[in-house]
Amino acid sequence: MKLTTEVTGSFALGQIIQQSRMQQELSQRDIARTLGISQKWVWEMEQGKPGILMDRLFKMLDAVGITLYAEFDVKDWDKTDETAEMDEA
């Protein structure tokens, strides 16, 4: 199942990145190694550490009326309600 959510700023983006990474059972070190960056940088991104580029990006998106969305796979979605509805049909 895919989850789509609005990205409202750098903190929200960081949380989305963290949730997606965790769903894939990857560590911050795994991501850092793959990208050739430090684990600290991955941690800072996931914490939504403000930076000039990110601040300007989200201000620009807001100024021109763009809404940014992120979509990622969710592995362990609680399907109890959906399964019950399907079984009744």
C-alpha positions as CSV (number, residue, x, y, z in Angstrom):
1,M,0.0,0.0,0.0
2,K,1.2,3.5,-0.7
3,L,0.8,6.5,1.6
4,T,0.6,10.0,0.1
5,T,1.1,13.0,2.3
6,E,1.6,16.7,1.9
7,V,5.1,18.0,2.5
8,T,4.6,21.3,4.4
9,G,8.2,22.1,5.2
10,S,11.7,20.8,6.0
11,F,10.5,19.1,9.3
12,A,7.7,17.3,7.5
13,L,10.0,16.2,4.7
14,G,12.5,14.9,7.3
15,Q,9.8,12.9,9.0
16,I,8.6,11.4,5.7
17,I,12.2,10.4,4.8
18,Q,12.6,8.8,8.2
19,Q,9.4,6.9,8.0
20,S,10.2,5.6,4.5
21,R,13.7,4.6,5.5
22,M,12.4,2.7,8.5
23,Q,9.7,1.0,6.4
24,Q,12.5,-0.3,4.2
25,E,14.4,-1.4,7.3
26,L,17.4,0.7,6.4
27,S,19.6,2.5,9.0
28,Q,20.8,6.0,8.7
29,R,24.3,4.5,8.2
30,D,22.9,2.4,5.3
31,I,21.6,5.5,3.6
32,A,24.8,7.5,4.3
33,R,27.0,4.7,2.8
34,T,24.8,4.5,-0.3
35,L,24.9,8.3,-0.9
36,G,28.5,8.8,0.2
37,I,27.6,11.2,2.9
38,S,27.9,11.2,6.7
39,Q,25.3,9.6,9.0
40,K,25.1,12.9,10.8
41,W,23.9,14.6,7.6
42,V,21.1,11.9,7.2
43,W,20.2,12.5,10.9
44,E,20.0,16.3,10.3
45,M,17.8,15.8,7.2
46,E,15.4,13.6,9.2
47,Q,15.3,16.1,12.0
48,G,14.3,18.8,9.5
49,K,17.3,20.9,10.2
50,P,16.6,24.3,8.7
51,G,18.9,25.5,6.0
52,I,18.8,28.4,3.5
53,L,18.1,26.2,0.5
54,M,15.3,24.3,2.2
55,D,13.7,27.5,3.6
56,R,13.9,29.2,0.2
57,L,12.5,26.2,-1.6
58,F,9.4,26.0,0.6
59,K,8.9,29.8,0.5
60,M,9.1,29.7,-3.3
61,L,6.7,26.8,-3.5
62,D,4.3,28.7,-1.3
63,A,4.7,31.9,-3.2
64,V,3.7,30.3,-6.5
65,G,0.9,28.2,-5.1
66,I,2.6,24.7,-5.4
67,T,1.7,22.0,-2.9
68,L,4.4,19.3,-2.6
69,Y,3.4,15.7,-1.9
70,A,5.4,12.6,-1.1
71,E,4.3,9.0,-1.7
72,F,6.0,6.0,-0.2
73,D,5.3,2.3,0.4
74,V,3.9,1.2,3.7
75,K,4.6,-2.4,4.5
76,D,2.9,-3.2,7.8
77,W,-0.4,-1.3,7.2
78,D,-3.1,-2.4,9.7
79,K,-5.5,-4.0,7.2
80,T,-8.0,-5.3,9.8
81,D,-10.8,-2.9,8.8
82,E,-10.1,-3.3,5.0
83,T,-10.1,-7.1,5.3
84,A,-13.4,-7.1,7.2
85,E,-15.0,-5.0,4.5
86,M,-13.7,-7.2,1.8
87,D,-14.8,-10.4,3.5
88,E,-18.3,-9.0,3.9
89,A,-18.6,-8.1,0.1
